[in-house]
Amino acid sequence: MNSKIIYRILLGISALFLAYICVDSVVTPIKFEEKRAIRETAIVKNLIAIRTAQAEFKLVKGYYTADLDSLVMFLKTTPKKEVMKEGSLTDKQLEAGLTEHKAAKMIEKAIIKAKVKTGMEDVEELYKYVWANDREIIDNSLVGFRRDTINKNMIEAIYKGAYTEANIGDIIYIPYTNHVKFEVETNNQYTTSQGIQVPLFEARAHFNTYLSDLDAQELVNLIDKEKKLEHYTGLKVGDINAPNNNAGNWE
């Protein structure tokens, strides 16, 4: 084989290699971003679920928790109190100074009095009796007005079927990892410049936890880019340094 043929073969190989490098330089970032998008969709879903749970936890406890296992236990064991509403106040009633709270208290008092007087136990019958016989209720046009606090299953109430008691524990793990939990921090003593105490929390997942098995150089580039922009290098919800309405950094 003469030198010209060898030269042409080597030139061809070099051309193919350069073509591969060019194609790979375009395809690799695209594949990386495609896989990243799929993973982050699942991660965002869990972060939103954690945010929802934390909001309910604070509503009951008055503070946020950094213990995700305790958060799941709270969801499984604590009922969600909801007010069943029947009837509404008119503008005339509101102008006269009657409020939802006053009306509800009036009804509650009438129900207790009726229960003692009649010995009735059935709630529906008690309401019917009060609406028909209690002078204060009738005079204040509260016939048909009803406010009952009921206990509902917390998971069903706040997630509307998206989670059950069997799988609610999944929300504390970062998808596409080997059961790595989200990092959670709380700052329940944060005080605003106006002297108002506002509990804060944040839950986060670093890029390294859910993208480490993808292209290493693309991951380095992504982290470097976010650092230069002074962004958190991953996904997170909430902020322990300043109130942000528990927003996610993807929103």
N, C-alpha and C positions, 0 to 999 in steps of 0.2 A: 504494500500500500504506500503510494507516494505521499510526500509531505503536503501537497495541495488538498488531497482527499482528507487527510487527517485534520488539516486546518479547517476545512469546510465542516467536518463533523463536530469539531470543538466549537466552531462558531455557531453551529445549529443548536448545540447543547446549551451554550451560553445564552442564546436568544430565548430558548424555551425556559431557561431558569429565570431570566429577567422578566419574561412574560408572567411566569408563575408568581414572582415577587410582586409585580404590579397588581395582578388580580387579587392576590392574598391581602395586599395592603388595603384594598377596597372592600373585599368580602369580610375579612376578620372584624373590623369595626361594626359592620352591619349585623353580623351574627351575634356579636357581643351585645349590641343594643336591643336586638330582638329578644334574646334570652333574658336580659336585664328587665325589659318591660313586662314579660310574662311573670317573672318572680316578684317584681315590685307590686303588681296588681294584687297578688295574694297577700303580700306583706301589709299593704295599705288596708286591705279588708280587716286583718287582725288588729291593726293599730286603731282603726275606727271602732272596732268592737271593744277594745280595751278602754278607749276614751268614753264610750257609752257606759261601760261598767263603772269606771271611776266617777263619772258624774252622779250615778245612783248611789255609789258608796258615800260620796261627800254629802249628798242630800240627807242621808240617814245618819252618818257619823259626824259630819262637820269638818272632815279633813280627808286627804287622799292617802292611799296606802302604797308603799313600795314593795309590798309582799304580794306577788302575783297569785300564789297559792291561796292566800287569804282572800284575795279578790274573787277567785273562782268559788271558794266556799261561801262567801257572802251571796253570790248570785244563786247558788243552789239552796241556801237555807233561809234567805230573807224574803218575805213577801213584798210585793209592790202594792202600795196603797194608792188606790184610785177613787176618785169621787164620781159616782153615778149621778148624772144631772137629769132632772125632769122639770120642765117648766122654766120660765125666765122672768126676770123683773122688767116691768115696763118703764118707760122714761118718766112717767108720772110718779111711780113708786121711788125711783132713784132720786128725782128732784125733791121728794118729800123726806129724803134722808135715809131711806131703807137701803141697806147694802146686802150683798150676798151673805156675808158673815152674820149680820143681824137676823136675816130671814131664816138662815139655817139654824141658828140658835133658838129662834122662836118655835120652829117646827120641832126641834129636838126636845125642848121643854114641854111642848104640847103632847108629844108622843109618850114621854115618861109619865106625865099626868094621866093620860088616857089608859096607859098600861096598868097603873095603880088602881084607877077607878073601875075599869071593866074586867081586869084580869086576863085580857087578851094577850096572846103570845105571838100570834101570826103578824108579821110586819105589814103585809099587804092590808090586812083587816084594820090594823091600827091606823094606817094612813087614811083609809077610807073613813074611818070614824072621826078622826081629827078634822079632815076636810069638811065633813058634814056637820060637826057639832061644836068645835072649838070657836068661841066667839072672837078671840084675838086673831086667829088665823083667817076667819071669814072677813072680819073688818079690815084686815090689811091686804085683802085680795090675794091670799097665798094658797087658795084652793088649787090643787094640782102641782104645787111647788114641792120639790123633793130633792134632797141632797144626802146620799148615802155613801159612806166610805167603805170600800170593799177591799179585800186582800186578794191579789192575783199572783200567779206564779211569776216571779221576777224575770226569768229567762224568756218565757213566752211573751210577757208584756213588753219588754224593751227590744227584743230581737225579731218579733213577729214571725216566728217559724224558721229563721235563718240558722238558729242553734237550738239544741236540746240539752237536757241535763247530761246526756251521754257524750256529747262532743264539745260542750262548752269549754272544757279544759284545753282544747286545741288552740284557743285564741292567745295563750300566753307564750306560744312557741313561734320562732321565726321560721316561716316556710322555707323549704329547700336547705335546711340545715339538719343536723342530727340532734333534734330536740334541744336546740339552743334557745334559752328564754330571752325575751326582750329585756334590755336593760331599763330599769325604772328608777327614777329618783323623785323625791318629793321635797317641797319647801313649804311646809304648812305655817311657817312663821313670817312669810314675806309681808312687808308693810309698805304701802304706797306712800308717795310724797305727801298725801293728804292725811296720813296716819291711819289708813284703813287696812286691816289685815286681810290678805287674800291668799288662801291656800293655792299652791301651784304644784304641778307634776309634769313630768315628761317621760315618755316611753320611746325607745329608739333601737334601731338595728343598723350597725355599721356595715358599710359595703363589704368589708373583709369577711363578715360572717355569712353572707349569702351569695357572694360573687367570686369567692376565692378559687373555685374549680374552673373558672372560665379563663380566657386569655390573660396572662399575667401582666403584659405590657399595657393592654387596654385598661385593666384595673388600676394600674399605677397612674395612667394618664387621667382617668376619671377622678381619682382621689386628689391628684395634683391640681386639677382644674377647680374642684370645689373648694379646696383650701385657699387658692388664690382669690376666689370670690368671697372668702370668709363665710362659707356655708358649712353646715354640718355634713360630714362625709358619710352619708347614709340617709335613711328615712327616720323621721321622728315626728311625734305629736306632742304638743304642749311645750312649755319652757319653764325651767325653774328659776330663771333670772329676771323675767318680766312677764306680766300677764299678756297673753295673746289669744284669749278665748279658746285655748286648747286647740289651736289650729295645727294642721299638719304642714310640714315644710314642702309638700307637693301641691298644696292648695293655693 
